[in-house]
């Protein structure tokens, strides 16, 4: 058979390139509220990105030599990677602990994680003064192997490859490539184990980047345990994103989801809320230990101290209690509220470490420009567009084709 043709009859015998071109066509209504809002922002964001690479990073940002890392690192990378943590947590639960009830949300979670890493790696390029040097850690051009940035670069690259392998059976099913699907499925467990190992290193590695900034980060947010805090918080950050994204997907793409998976959603959300409550308790307990041993009581009566209490009480303790109560009572709506509050708390924590509490005592404090905000929104909207495109075409939420199940 000609290699340009699909391997199975699922694509009606079309050449693969024609099938893919056909899939690029829009599906459903185009003039939706989301499209009307997102398209102008994406176009403006693209124009600003062109200006950034044309005239330099200072042309659209408020970054300086004293504050070289801003919104694109603090939110797009550090916060975004925390929200992608649901992929390594769920793959560990399903493939290693054999918790099969969560299997129906594995593909959409891995897709979300892969897109998050891919786009936030792209956002990282925007923040580099000389982005063409990003390849240096990979090709060995004068890098330092003892640098945390070296580890982060390799973690990003290898984890994206691992997640792509984990998701690749879905792509093979979409293309009707039976033989490729069988081979790729056999690689899944190895990719999962490799990906979990990378994630635990990478989530903590992002925190380790800030260990060298002891004199620049406010004492309430700095400690030698930042890597551990980043790792633990990525567990409930990622699972809260899974609850949030899953709730939206079940409304927007409800026709693609089988009745069986619709019914299973209730139990899945309850189970995730229990894990979130446990992880948040561990995080809160560790934060209190760090605070007590750091002897920071006198800082609580300052403006930053009150802000710290807002974060810890309002966005860690309260949602932790809500997760616990809602799990015991089976209140799904309360779980969703707790997930949103938790996500806001993770954003707040990461921004406190990277922006708000970073050089907090400087005469002129960094504030992102409106252009930085637009580019960030453009990155997020573009990711959502691609996520929606994949969901509408590949068997991510809907069941796999019968031939794929026969090969299991």
N, C-alpha and C positions, 0 to 999 in steps of 0.2 A: 504493500500500500504506500502511496506517495506520502512522505513525511509531513507535507503541508496540510494534510487532512486530519480531522479529528479522529481519534482512535476508535470511538464508539459512535453509535447512531444517535446519541443524545443531542447532538448539534445538527441533526438532519443532514449529515453528510457534507456540510459546508466546509470549505477550506478554513483552517484555524484563523488565518488573518482576516477573512471575511466575517467570521463569527465574532471576533473581537471588535472589529469596526462596527458591526451591528449593535454590539452591546454598549458602545460608547454613546449611542443615541439616548436622549433624555427619556425617562419613563415617568408617567403621571403628570400632574399639573406643574407648570413651570412658575406661574405667578402666585407663589405662596408667600405668606408674611415673612417666613425665614429667608426665602430667596431675595425678596425685595430689600430686606435689611442687610443681608450678608454680601450681596454682589457689589454694591457701591463701596463698602468697606474693603473688600478684597481687591478691587481695582485701585483704590487709593493706596492701600498697603503695598501693592506691587510697585506703584509709582514711587513711593517713599523708599522702597528697597533699592530701586534703580538709582535714586539720588544718593542713598547711603554708599553704594559701591562706586558711584561716579565721583562724588565730592568728599567721601570719607565719613567715618562714623560720627564725627562731631557735627556734621551738617544737619542731622535730625535728632540727635540725642543730647542729653545734658551731662553725659559722662565726662570725667576729667582724669588727669593723671593721678589725682588723689583718690578718686572713686571710679576705677576702671570697670567695675562690674555693677550693673544696675538691674532694671526690670527684666531684660531679656535673659539674664542668668538667674535672678532671684525667683521669677515667676515661671517663665517658659521652660527653663531647664530644671532647677532644683525642686520647684513645686510640681511641675508636670511629671517628672520621673516618680515622685512619691505617689501620685494618682495612678500611675501605670503599675504600681505594686500588686494590684489585684491579680495580674497574670501569673506571677511566680507563686503567689499564695494558693490560688485555685488549682494550678497544675500540680502543685505538691499534694494538695488534698485529694485530687482525683486520681492521679497516676501513681503516686507513692503510697498514700494512705488508703487508696481504693474507696473513697467516699463517692460512690457512683451517682448519688442523687444530684450532685452538682455538675454532672457531665454535660447537661443540655446547655449550660452557659459558658462552657470552656472556650468554644470557638470565638464567640463574640468578645470575650474577655481578652483572649490572646490577640485578636485583631486590634482591639483598643490599645493594648500595650504596645504592639508593634508600631502602629501609627503614631502613638505618643513619642516613642523613642526616635522614630524617623524624623518627625517634624521638629522635635526639640533639638535634635542634632543639627537640623537645618537652621534653627534659631540661634544655635551656638555659633554658626558661621557668621551670622550678622554681627555678633558681639566681638569677633576677633578683629584686631587692627589690621592684620595681614592674613586674611582667611585662606590664602593659597598655601600657607604653611601648616594647615591642619593635618596634612598627610605625613608630616615629619615623624610623629611617633610610630607610624605604621612601617615606613620605609627605612627607619633608623638613621635619619639625617640629623645628627647632633642633638638627640634628646637625652634626658636624664632618666635612667630606669628607676632611680630612687624617688622620682617625683610622683605625687599623688595624681597630678594631671595626666601623667603617662598611663597610670592604671585606669583612670576614668575614660580616657580615649579608647583603650583596648576593650574595656568593659562595654562601652557603647557599641562598638563595632561587632564584637563577638555575640553580645546579647541580641542585637537586631538579627544577626544570622540565625541564632538559635530559635528565635520567635518566628522567623520566616519559615524555617523547617517545620516547626510545630503547626503552622497554619497551612503549609503547602498541600496537604491532602485535600483541603477545601478547594484550592485552586485547581487541582487535578480533577476533582469531581465536576467542577464548573466546565472544564474543557472536555470532559468525557474521556480523560486519559487513564484508562484502567490500569495498565501496567505501571505507569508512573505513580499512580495513587498507591498501589500495593507496595512499591519500593519506599516511597516517602512515609507511609504509615509505619513501616518497620523501623524508620529512623526516629520516630516520635519520642520514645522513651529516653533514648540517649540524649536527644536535644533538650528534653524536659529536665533531666538531671543536670546537664551542663548549664542550662538557663537558670535553674534555681541557685546553683552555686555562684554564678556570675551576679545574680540579683542581690544576694545577701552581701556580696562584696561591694557591688556598685552603690546600693542604697547607703551603706555606711561610708563608702568612699567619698560621696558628695559631701557628707558631714565633715570628713577628714580634711577636705579642702580648706576649711575655716579654722583648723587647729592652729595654723600659723598666724592667725589674726587676733591673738589674745588681747593686744593693746587697742584693737579697733572695734571689737564687739562689746556691747554692754555686758557687765558681769552677770546679769540675770539670765542672759541667753548663752553665755560662753561657759564651757567646761570641757575637760578632756574627754568627756563622755558624749560629745556631740555625735560621733559616728554611731554609737549604740542608739541614741535617741532618734536619729534619722531612720535607722533600720526598723525599730519597733513601731514608730509612727507610720511607716510606709505600709504596715500590715492593715491597720484600720483605715488609713487614707485610701488605699487601693480597694478594699472591700466596700467602703462607703461609696466610692465611685461606681463600683459594680452595682450596688443597690440603686443608686441614682440613675445611672445609664440604663440599667435593666428596666426600671419603672417606665422610663420614657420610651424605650424600644418596644415594650409590650403594648404601648398605646399607639405608637406611630406605625409599627410593623406587625400589628396583631394578626393580620391575615396570613402571614408567613409562619406563624407559630402553631404547632399542632395542639389539639385539645389536651393531650396528655401533658405537654410542657406548660400549657397555661395553668393547669391544675397544680403542677409541681412548683410553680413560682412562689406560692404562699409558704411552703415548707423551706424553700431555698432562702428566702428573705429572712425567715425566722432563724435559720441556722447561721446565716452571716451576721445577724445582729448579736447572737451569742458570742461569736468569735470577736466581733468588734468590742463588745463590752469587756471581755477578758484582756484583749490587747491594750485597751485604753486604761484599764486598771493598772496593768504592768507599767505602762508609760507614765501615768500619774504618780505611781509609787516611786519610780526611779527619779522623776523630776523632784519630788519632795526630798529624797535622799540627797540629791545633788545640792539642793537649796540649803538644807540644814547643815551639811558638811562644809558648804561654802561660806557659812556665817554671813548671809546676806540680809539679815532681818532689818537692818537700818535702811536698806534700799527700798523697802516696801512703802515707806512714807514719802517717796518722791513721785514725780509724774510718771517716770518709766516703771516704777514699782507698781503703781495702780494699773498701768497698761499690762504689766505682767500678770496681775491678778485677773484682769479681764480675760486674758488668753487662757489661763489655767482653770479658772472657775467657770467662766462662761462658755468656753469652747472645748474643754476637755472633761471636767467633772460633770457638768449638766448633761451633755449628750451621752456620756458613759452611763449615767443613771437612767436616762431615757431608753437607751438600748436594753438595759437590764430589765426595766419594768415592762417595756413593750414585748420583750421575748417571753416573759412570764405570763403576760395577759393576752398574747397573740395579736397585739394591736399593730397592724401593718402600716397604717398611716403615721403612727408615732415613730416607727422605725425609719420611715422616709424622712420625716422631719429631723430626726437625730442624725441621719446620714448627711443631710444638707448642712446642719450646724457643724458637724465634724469636718466636712470639706472646707467650710469657711475658716475653721480653726487651724487646719493644716496650712492653708494659704497664709493666714495671719502669722503662724509660727515661722514659716520659711521666710516671709518678708521681714519679720522682726530680726532674724539672724542675718539676712543678706542686705537689707536696705534700712529699715527703721532703726534697728539697734546698731547698725554699722556706722561707725564714726558719728554716733549720736551727739557728741559734744563739739562737733566741728562748727566753726563760725557760719559757714555756708553749707547747708545740708543738701544732699542730692534729692531732687524731685524729678520723676520721669516727665519728659516732654509729652505733649499731646500726640506727637508723631510716633513716639515709642509705644504709646497705648494703642494707636491705630494699627501698627504693625503686629502687635501681639494679638489683637482681635482678628486681624486678617489671617494669621497663622492658625488660630483656633477654628475659624470658620472654614478654612480650606481643609483642615483635618476632618471636620464634620461632613463636608461635601463628599470627600473620598470615602469616609466611613459609610455614609448613606448609599453611595454608588455600589460599594461592595455588598452591603446587606441586601440591596434590591436585586442582585444578580447571582451571587454565590450562595450555596447552601450553608449559611452561617447560623441563622435562626431557624430556618425550615429544615426538615429532615433530609438526610443524604439520599441519593438515588438508590433504588433497590439493589443494583449491581454492586454498589459499594458495601452495603450491609452483608451481601453474600460472601464477600472476601474477608470479613472480620474473623 
